[in-house]
Amino acid sequence: MNDSEIKRIGKAVLDAAFHVHSALGPGLLESVYEAALTIELTRRGLNVERHKPIPVEHEGHLLDVAFRADLVLNNPVLVELKSVEAITPLFKKTVTNYLKLIRLRLGFLINFNEAHLKHGISRITNGLEGKEFFGSQSISDIDIKNPSFPSRPSRVT
């Protein structure tokens, strides 16, 4: 999938998330935001996979673990949702690992429990480093190859 299509999907994610947050406000359960965001993204013509399994392989063996991405859109974009007091580095590392494991290029970590949603959005990229996407200074950008949070070396290639 080309960069312009990924950019289009990314903008649709942000637009839908702002719409849901404006309608519902902060303080609800993550599952409520997930259901509402799924409706909004589907209305925007996106194929939404909820709770997509994330396979983990070790030395040629598929591990029987239960990692699941909240939402995967048209296959190149992952969205992880939270409704928590604060986003921790662990949440960002989880999205980073999911992007690597299922080889997606763009991920969003969205915390709906913010008074202003723009403060609860992190954009995490895999293979899009250096690309200008949304021109928004208020969205936290993290490039997998140069993360701005502590991480351990990954053994997944």
C-alpha positions in Angstrom: 0.0 0.0 0.0 1.4 3.4 -0.9 2.1 6.3 1.5 -0.8 8.4 0.3 -3.3 5.6 1.1 -1.8 5.2 4.5 -2.0 8.9 5.1 -5.7 8.9 4.0 -6.4 6.1 6.5 -4.5 7.9 9.2 -6.4 11.1 8.7 -9.7 9.1 8.8 -8.6 7.6 12.2 -8.0 11.0 13.6 -11.2 12.5 12.3 -13.2 9.6 13.6 -11.5 9.6 17.0 -12.1 13.4 17.4 -15.8 12.8 16.4 -16.2 10.0 19.0 -14.5 12.0 21.7 -16.6 15.1 21.0 -19.8 13.0 21.1 -19.0 10.9 24.2 -16.4 12.8 26.2 -13.8 11.3 28.4 -14.3 8.8 31.3 -16.0 5.8 29.7 -14.7 2.3 29.3 -12.3 1.5 26.5 -14.9 -0.9 25.0 -17.3 1.9 24.5 -14.8 3.9 22.5 -13.8 0.9 20.5 -17.4 0.2 19.5 -18.1 3.8 18.6 -14.8 4.2 16.7 -15.5 1.0 14.7 -18.9 2.5 13.6 -17.2 5.8 12.6 -14.4 4.2 10.7 -16.8 1.8 8.9 -18.9 4.9 7.9 -15.7 6.3 6.4 -15.4 3.2 4.2 -12.6 1.5 6.1 -12.4 -2.3 6.7 -12.1 -2.6 10.4 -10.8 -5.8 12.1 -11.4 -5.8 15.8 -9.3 -7.8 18.2 -7.0 -9.1 15.5 -4.7 -11.8 16.7 -1.0 -10.9 16.8 1.1 -14.1 16.1 4.5 -14.5 17.9 7.1 -16.9 16.6 10.1 -18.1 18.5 12.7 -20.3 16.8 10.3 -21.5 14.2 7.5 -22.2 16.6 4.2 -20.3 16.8 3.6 -19.4 20.4 0.2 -19.9 21.8 -0.3 -16.4 23.3 -3.2 -14.1 23.3 -2.0 -10.8 21.9 -4.7 -9.0 20.1 -4.7 -5.6 18.4 -7.8 -3.5 19.2 -8.3 -2.4 15.6 -6.5 -3.0 12.3 -7.7 -0.9 9.3 -7.3 -1.9 5.7 -4.3 -3.9 6.9 -1.6 -1.1 7.0 -2.8 0.8 10.1 -3.2 -0.4 13.7 -5.1 1.5 16.4 -4.8 0.7 20.1 -7.2 2.3 22.4 -7.0 3.3 26.1 -9.1 5.1 28.6 -6.6 5.6 31.4 -5.3 8.4 33.5 -2.0 8.5 31.7 -0.2 6.7 28.8 2.9 4.9 29.9 6.0 3.9 27.9 4.8 0.3 28.2 1.6 1.1 26.1 3.8 2.7 23.4 6.2 -0.2 23.4 3.3 -2.6 23.0 2.1 -0.7 19.9 5.7 -0.7 18.6 6.0 -4.5 19.0 2.6 -5.1 17.4 3.6 -3.1 14.3 6.8 -5.1 14.1 5.2 -8.5 14.6 2.4 -8.1 12.0 4.6 -5.9 9.8 2.3 -2.8 9.7 3.6 0.7 8.9 1.5 3.0 11.0 0.0 2.8 14.4 -2.0 5.0 16.7 -2.2 4.8 20.5 -5.3 6.8 21.5 -6.2 7.6 25.1 -9.8 8.7 25.2 -9.6 9.7 28.9 -8.1 13.2 28.1 -10.1 16.4 28.4 -8.6 17.4 25.0 -8.1 14.3 22.8 -5.1 15.8 20.9 -3.1 15.3 24.1 -4.0 11.6 24.1 -2.8 10.6 20.6 0.5 9.1 19.7 1.5 8.2 16.2 4.0 5.3 15.9 5.6 4.5 12.6 7.4 1.5 11.1 9.1 2.2 7.9 7.7 5.7 7.5 10.5 7.5 9.3 11.0 11.0 8.0 7.7 11.2 6.2 5.5 14.3 6.9 2.0 13.1 7.6 -0.4 15.3 9.4 1.5 18.5 10.2 0.1 18.5 13.7 2.5 19.5 16.5 0.2 18.2 19.2 0.3 14.6 18.2 3.2 12.6 19.7 5.3 11.0 17.0 7.4 7.9 17.7 9.6 6.3 15.0 10.4 2.7 15.8 14.0 3.1 14.6 14.5 6.1 16.9 12.0 5.8 19.8 11.7 8.7 22.3 11.0 6.3 25.1 13.2 3.7 26.8 13.3 0.3 25.1 15.1 -2.9 25.3 16.7 -4.4 22.1 14.1 -6.4 20.2 14.9 -9.9 19.0 12.0 -9.9 16.5 13.2 -9.2 13.0 
